[in-house]
Amino acid sequence: MRAPPLRDVLVVGNYCHDLLRHGPGRETHALGGSAAYISAVLDAVGVDYAVAAVAGDDFRYAGQVRHPPRIVPGTRTTQFIADFDGEARTLHVGAKSEPVRPEDITVDARVALACGVAGEVLPETLRRVSERARHVLADAQGLLRTLDADGRVVNLRLEDTPFDGLLERLRVVKASEEEARAMDIERVRQRTCLVVTRGLRGCSVFTADARIDVPAVPVEEVDATGAGDCFLAGFALGLLRELPLERCASLANWFGAQAVTQVGVPKLDARSIPADLL
């Protein structure tokens, strides 16, 4: 039997239709989803990667993605509606696509990123990913998010999700400060590496026996959408290159910072990456 392909990176999560509202009459329709933002980083640095994603037959950005999603006829693509009030952001889900299923995972990888945005990475899919990749990085939003009665995105406690029992299969969990408040940090760090992003204050890496605080890269922020995704991709790149955790975090901070300087999926140039980060 022929061996499955081995990729540098496997991205597991859906592309989305994003509607960004920055005030009265200021709306932007754009390609979104963690898979899109992470792909921008991986394309910029030229690594070999694959994407396991699902969309509806209304998916309008096929010409903008290198690795197209599996299309499920008669269904819709996940849509996020983001309303901005200053630095605050409220998310609503306008449509939700089919999930990524275990049978969608068809390649092996050195590093995999589980980056669900609307519950599309099922527990059984995450388990399959952990069986096919050397390192798995998971974004906490894919583990914690649920919808309230009004369709707003809220976080469950990690202990109340089926993903809690899979932590030992993960090399890294990345969480925002808000998501970290839905976790017992001391308990999580004993089971896996937890990285908490802190915006202008950089990030903190928690392992079982250490905490590493890594400063942010100062930039002028335009739109924070996708910053966490680009951060996660940068951290994955560091692991792929077998860098120590502190340098992985510094590289992640750099990519996250580049994302906030642009609206939508960023255009990145690998030649601008500081040499001391690689």
For each residue, the residues with C-beta under 8 A, 3 or more apart:
1:
2:
3: 6
4: 106 107 108 132
5: 50 106 107 108
6: 3 107 108 109 110
7: 10 48 49 50 107 108 109 110
8: 47 48 49 109 110 111 240
9: 42 47 48 49 50 109 110 111 112 113 236 240
10: 7 49 50 51 52 105 107 108 109 111 112 113 129 132 133
11: 34 35 38 39 42 49 50 51 52 53 67 112 113 115
12: 51 52 53 100 104 105 112 113 114 115 116 121 125 126 129
13: 33 34 35 38 52 53 100 113 114 115 116 117 120 121 139 142
14: 33 34 35 53 54 55 69 77 78 97 100 116 117 118 120
15: 31 32 33 35 36 53 55 59 61 65 69 77 78
16: 31 32 33 36 77 78 79 80 117 118
17: 29 31 32 58 59 60 61 77 78 79 80 94 95
18: 28 29 30 31 32 33 79 80 82 225 264
19: 27 28 29 79 80 81 82 94
20: 27 28 30 82 84 223 225 263
21: 26 27 81 82 83 84
22: 26 27 28 84
23: 26 84
24:
25:
26: 21 22 23
27: 19 20 21 22
28: 18 19 20 22 263 264
29: 17 18 19
30: 18 20 263 264 265
31: 15 16 17 18 36 61 64 65 264 265
32: 15 16 17 18 36 37 80 225 226 264 265
33: 13 14 15 16 18 36 37 53 78 117
34: 11 13 14 37 38 113 115 116 117 139 141 142 226 229 232
35: 11 13 14 15 38 39 51 53 65 69 115
36: 15 16 31 32 33 39 40 61 64 65 226 229 265
37: 32 33 34 40 41 226 229 230 233 259 265 266
38: 11 13 34 35 41 42 113 115 229 230 232 233 236
39: 11 35 36 42 43 49 51 65 66 67
40: 36 37 43 44 230 233 265 266 267 268
41: 37 38 44 45 230 233 234 237 255 268
42: 9 11 38 39 45 47 49 233 237
43: 39 40 46 66 268
44: 40 41 268 269 270
45: 41 42 237 270 273
46: 43 270
47: 8 9 42 237 240
48: 7 8 9
49: 7 8 9 10 11 39 42 67 109
50: 5 7 9 10 11 67 107 109
51: 10 11 12 35 39 65 66 67 69
52: 10 11 12 13 100 104 105 106
53: 11 12 13 14 15 33 35 67 68 69 70 100
54: 14 69 70 71 72 97 98 99 100 104 120
55: 14 15 58 59 69 70 71 72 77 78 97
56: 59 71 72 74 75 76 77 95 97 98
57: 71 72 73 74 75
58: 17 55 76 77
59: 15 17 55 56 62 69 71 77
60: 17 77
61: 15 17 31 36 64 65
62: 59 65 68
63:
64: 31 36 61 265
65: 15 31 35 36 39 51 61 62 68 69
66: 39 43 51
67: 11 39 49 50 51 53
68: 53 62 65 71
69: 14 15 35 51 53 54 55 59 65
70: 53 54 55 104
71: 54 55 56 57 59 68
72: 54 55 56 57 75 97 98
73: 57
74: 56 57
75: 56 57 72 97 98
76: 56 58 79 95 96 97
77: 14 15 16 17 55 56 58 59 60 95 97
78: 14 15 16 17 33 55 93 95 96 97 117 118 120
79: 16 17 18 19 76 93 94 95
80: 16 17 18 19 32 91 92 93 94 117 118
81: 19 21 91 92 93 94
82: 18 19 20 21 89 90 91 225
83: 21 89 90 92
84: 20 21 22 23 88 89
85: 88 89 90
86:
87: 224
88: 84 85
89: 82 83 84 85 224
90: 82 83 85 152
91: 80 81 82 152 153
92: 80 81 83 150 151 152 153
93: 78 79 80 81 96 118 147 151 153
94: 17 19 79 80 81 151
95: 17 56 76 77 78 79
96: 76 78 93 118 119
97: 14 54 55 56 72 75 76 77 78 118 120
98: 54 56 72 75 120
99: 54 119 120 121 122 125
100: 12 13 14 52 53 54 104 105 116 120 121 122 125
101: 104 122 124 125
102: 105 122 124 125 127 128
103: 106
104: 12 52 54 70 100 101 125
105: 10 12 52 100 102 125 128 129 132
106: 4 5 52 103
107: 4 5 6 7 10 50 132
108: 4 5 6 7 10 132 133
109: 6 7 8 9 10 49 50 112 132 133 134
110: 6 7 8 9 133 134 135 240
111: 8 9 10 133 134 135 136 137 236 239 240
112: 9 10 11 12 109 129 130 132 133 135 136 137
113: 9 10 11 12 13 34 38 136 137 138 139 232 233 236
114: 12 13 121 126 129 136 137 138 139 142 170
115: 11 12 13 34 35 38 121 138 139 142 229 232
116: 12 13 14 34 100 119 120 121 139 141 142 143 145
117: 13 14 16 33 34 78 80 120 141 142 145
118: 14 16 78 80 93 96 97 145
119: 96 99 116 142 145 146
120: 13 14 54 78 97 98 99 100 116 117 142
121: 12 13 99 100 114 115 116 125 126 129 142
122: 99 100 101 102 125 126
123: 126 127 162 163 166
124: 101 102 127 128
125: 12 99 100 101 102 104 105 121 122 128 129
126: 12 114 121 122 123 129 130 136 138 163 166 169
127: 102 123 124 130 131 166 169
128: 102 105 124 125 131 132
129: 10 12 105 112 114 121 125 126 132 133 136
130: 112 126 127 133 136 166 169 170
131: 127 128
132: 4 10 105 107 108 109 112 128 129
133: 10 108 109 110 111 112 129 130 136
134: 109 110 111
135: 110 111 112 171 172 236 239
136: 111 112 113 114 126 129 130 133 169 170 171 172
137: 111 112 113 114 170 171 172 173 174 232 235 236 239
138: 113 114 115 126 142 143 163 170 172 173 174
139: 13 34 113 114 115 116 142 143 173 174 175 228 229 232
140: 143 144 158 173 174 175 176 179 180 182 183
141: 34 116 117 144 145 176 179 228
142: 13 34 114 115 116 117 119 120 121 138 139 145
143: 116 138 139 140 158 161 163 173
144: 140 141 155 156 157 158 161 179 182
145: 116 117 118 119 141 142 153 154 155 156
146: 119 153 154 155 156
147: 93 151 152 153 154
148: 151 152 154
149:
150: 92
151: 92 93 94 147 148
152: 90 91 92 147 148
153: 91 92 93 145 146 147
154: 145 146 147 148
155: 144 145 146 178 179 182
156: 144 145 146 160 161 182
157: 144 160 161 182 183
158: 140 143 144 161 163 164 182 183 184 188
159: 164 184
160: 156 157 164
161: 143 144 156 157 158 164
162: 123 165 166
163: 123 126 138 143 158 166 167
164: 158 159 160 161 167
165: 162
166: 123 126 127 130 162 163 169 170
167: 163 164 170 173 188 191 192
168: 191 192
169: 126 127 130 136 166
170: 114 130 136 137 138 166 167 173 192
171: 135 136 137 192 193 239
172: 135 136 137 138 192 193 194 195 235 239
173: 137 138 139 140 143 167 170 188 192 193 194 195
174: 137 138 139 140 195 197 228 231 232 235
175: 139 140 179 180 183 194 195 196 197
176: 140 141 179 180 196 197 228
177: 180 181 196 197 198 199
178: 155 181 182
179: 140 141 144 155 175 176 182 183
180: 140 175 176 177 183 185 194 196
181: 177 178
182: 140 144 155 156 157 158 178 179
183: 140 157 158 175 179 180 187 188 194
184: 158 159 187 188
185: 180 188 189 194 196 206
186: 189 190
187: 183 184 190 191
188: 158 167 173 183 184 185 191 192 194 206
189: 185 186 192 193 194 206 207 208
190: 186 187 208
191: 167 168 187 188
192: 167 168 170 171 172 173 188 189
193: 171 172 173 189 205 206 207 245
194: 172 173 175 180 183 185 188 189 205 206
195: 172 173 174 175 203 204 205 206 235 249 252
196: 175 176 177 180 185 203 204 206
197: 174 175 176 177 203 227 228 231 256
198: 177 201 202 203 204 216
199: 177 216 224
200: 216
201: 198 215 216
202: 198 213 214 215 216 249 253
203: 195 196 197 198 213 214 216 231 249 252 253
204: 195 196 198 211 212 213 214
205: 193 194 195 210 211 212 213 214 245 246 249
206: 185 188 189 193 194 195 196 210 211
207: 189 193 210 211 212 245
208: 189 190
209:
210: 205 206 207
211: 204 205 206 207
212: 204 205 207 245 246 249
213: 202 203 204 205
214: 202 203 204 205 246 249 250 253
215: 201 202 253
216: 198 199 200 201 202 203 253 257
217: 253 254 256 257
218: 257
219: 257 258 260 261
220: 261
221: 224 260 261
222: 260 261 262 263
223: 20 260 262 263 264
224: 87 89 199 221 227 259 260
225: 18 20 32 82 259 263 264
226: 32 34 36 37 229 230 259 264 265 266
227: 197 224 230 231 256 257 259 260
228: 139 141 174 176 197 231 232 256
229: 34 36 37 38 115 139 226 232 233 259
230: 37 38 40 41 226 227 233 234 255 256 258 259 266
231: 174 197 203 227 228 234 235 252 253 255 256 259
232: 34 38 113 115 137 139 174 228 229 235 236 252
233: 37 38 40 41 42 113 229 230 236 237 252 255
234: 41 230 231 237 238 248 251 252 253 254 255 256
235: 137 172 174 195 231 232 238 239 248 249 251 252
236: 9 38 111 113 135 137 232 233 239 240
237: 41 42 45 47 233 234 240 241 251 255
238: 234 235 241 243 247 248 249 251 252
239: 111 135 137 171 172 235 236 242 243 248
240: 8 9 47 110 111 236 237
241: 237 238 278
242: 239
243: 238 239 247 248 251
244: 247 248
245: 193 205 207 212 248 249
246: 205 212 214 249 250
247: 238 243 244 250 251 277
248: 234 235 238 239 243 244 245 251 252
249: 195 202 203 205 212 214 235 238 245 246 252 253
250: 214 246 247 253 254 277
251: 234 235 237 238 243 247 248 254 255 273 277 278
252: 195 203 231 232 233 234 235 238 248 249 255 256
253: 202 203 214 215 216 217 231 234 249 250 256 257
254: 217 234 250 251 257 258 273 274 277
255: 41 230 231 233 234 237 251 252 258 259 268
256: 197 217 227 228 230 231 234 252 253 259 260
257: 216 217 218 219 227 253 254 260 261
258: 219 230 254 255 261 262 266 268
259: 37 224 225 226 227 229 230 231 255 256 262 266
260: 219 221 222 223 224 227 256 257
261: 219 220 221 222 257 258 266
262: 222 223 258 259 266 267
263: 20 28 30 222 223 225
264: 18 28 30 31 32 223 225 226
265: 30 31 32 36 37 40 64 226
266: 37 40 226 230 258 259 261 262
267: 40 262
268: 40 41 43 44 255 258 272
269: 44 272
270: 44 45 46 273
271:
272: 268 269
273: 45 251 254 270 277 278
274: 254 277 278
275: 278
276:
277: 247 250 251 254 273 274
278: 241 251 273 274 275
